[in-house]
Amino acid sequence: MAGKRFIVEIGTGIDLHGEDATKAACRAVRDAISRNCLCGIVEIMGIQDLNALEVQIVVAVPRPQDVDLDRVMAEAPIGRKTCRAVEGGMIVKGLCVAQFGSDCDQILVANAAITVFVEK
């Protein structure tokens, strides 16, 4: 990374029925980016091309190999994105509801850290 960190935001995502690591990771990214506005990048730093920003996404899930990184990166609307999945998150006992499928009583939790870098 040639730039400097401008913001780091953290989010949490959950799949209540299905243990879908990608779904939970995507929700974690949406959660992280839903609480910030990068107006300082435009109004203070004068950066007009938001796709020139570097956006680093790290998601933590119980089974990182199950995450579709392209789908997770697609949740970030701007920037030159990178994404990696690491071991973390959690699986806890939930409640299986027949309408959602069989063997659906596990809740999968993912965490995401989104870092936006700007040029020096």
N, C-alpha and C positions, 0 to 999 in steps of 0.2 A: 504494500500500500504506500503510494507516494504522498497521499494526502494526510490530513489530520482529522481526528474524530470530531464530528460536529454534534452528534447525538447518539445515545445508546438507549434503546427502549426495550422493555421486557413484556412478553405476553404469555398467556396460558390458553391452551385449547384442549377440548375434551371430546372424545367419541364415547357416548354413553352406551351404545349397543353395537358391538361389532369389532372392537379392537382395531380400528383402521388408523394406523399410525400417520398416514398421509393426511387424512381428514383432520385429525387432531392437530397436526403440525400446521396445516393451512389455517385453521382457526386460531392457533397461537400467533401466527404472523399477522393475521387481520386484527387480533386483539392488540398487539403491540403497536401497529401503525395507526390504530383508530383514535389514539389519544394525543396526537401531536400534529402540529402545523409547522412546516419548515419555512415560515415567512422570513426568518432571519437570513436564510440562504439567499433569497431574492432581494429583500429590502436592505439588508446591511452589507452582505458580501457582494451583491450585484451579479450573482450567478443567474443567468437566464435559461441555460440549457440544463434542465433537471436530469436529463438522461446522461449527462456527463458525470454525475455524482457516482461514487462507488458505494454500493449497498451490500453489506455483508450480512448474511442470514445464517444463524446457527440454531438448529432445533435439537432438543434433547427428548428422546423417546426411548421406551424400553427395548425396542428392536430397530436400531437405526437402519439396518439393511432393508427394511420394509418401506422406507419413505421414498416416494417419487419426488426427487429434488426439483425437477422441472415444474411440476404442479405447485410446489411450495414457492419457488421463485416467482411464478406467475402472480402470486398474491401481492407482490410489491409493485406498485404502479409506475415507478420511475427508477432510473439509474442503471448502471452497469452492475449486474447482480452476480454474486457468488453465493453458494449455499452448501452447507454440509450438515450432516446428521451425526449426532453423538449419542452415546448411551446416557440415559437419564429418564426423566419423567417418572411415571408410575402406572401400575395396574392395580386396581382395587375391585373388590367384589361389589357388584351392582345388583340389578334386578332384571331377569330375562322377561321380556314381554313378547308373547307368541307372534304378534303382528310384525315384529322387527326381525324375526328369524329365530333359528334354534341356536342353542349354545351362545346366547348373547348377554350373559350376565356379568361380563367384565367391563369395567370402565377404564379407558386408556387416557392418560393425561400427558400432554406434551407442553414443553416450555420453549419459547423462542427469544432470542436476543437479536435485535436488528441494530446494526451500526451503520451510520451514514458518514462517509468521509468526504471532505472537501479539499481542493488543492490549496497548498500553502499560500 
